[in-house]
Amino acid sequence: MRRASGTARAGLPGGGHLAVLRDANLAVGERVGRRVVYRRTDSGDLLATGTAAGVATG
């Protein structure tokens, strides 16, 4: 799973799109202090890159 302090670094758009991604289980948010850090779920990684984090290929 990928983590980043900004949505752009995580490859996620900002704004209302995050609610759609959360509802589809493609992204999750986690509060870190006063910030919310978003990351793609394994399903989000699979959709975005064709491979899921932590899944061996080959």
C-alpha positions in Angstrom: 0.0 0.0 0.0 1.2 3.5 -0.9 1.3 6.4 1.6 1.9 10.0 0.9 1.5 13.3 2.8 -0.3 14.9 -0.2 -3.0 13.6 -2.5 -0.9 14.5 -5.6 2.0 12.3 -4.4 -0.4 9.4 -3.8 -1.7 9.8 -7.3 -5.1 10.8 -6.1 -7.2 13.8 -7.2 -8.4 16.3 -4.6 -11.8 17.5 -3.8 -15.1 15.6 -4.1 -13.4 12.8 -6.0 -12.0 11.4 -2.8 -15.5 10.6 -1.5 -16.1 8.6 -4.7 -12.8 6.7 -4.3 -13.5 6.0 -0.6 -17.0 4.8 -1.4 -15.6 2.4 -4.1 -12.9 1.2 -1.6 -10.1 2.5 -3.8 -8.7 5.0 -1.2 -8.8 5.5 2.5 -8.0 8.4 4.7 -6.2 8.4 8.0 -5.9 11.3 10.4 -2.3 12.3 11.3 -2.4 15.2 13.7 -4.4 17.9 12.0 -4.0 16.4 8.5 -5.8 13.6 6.7 -3.4 11.4 4.8 -5.0 9.5 1.9 -3.6 6.4 0.3 -4.8 4.0 -2.3 -6.0 0.6 -1.2 -4.7 -2.6 -2.8 -7.8 -2.4 -5.1 -6.8 1.2 -6.0 -3.3 0.2 -6.7 -4.5 -2.7 -8.9 -6.7 -0.4 -10.9 -4.1 2.4 -11.2 -1.0 0.3 -12.0 -2.2 -3.2 -12.9 -0.4 -4.6 -9.8 -1.5 -4.7 -6.2 1.0 -3.8 -3.5 2.3 -6.9 -1.7 1.3 -9.3 -4.4 4.0 -11.3 -6.1 3.9 -11.4 -9.9 5.6 -13.8 -12.3 
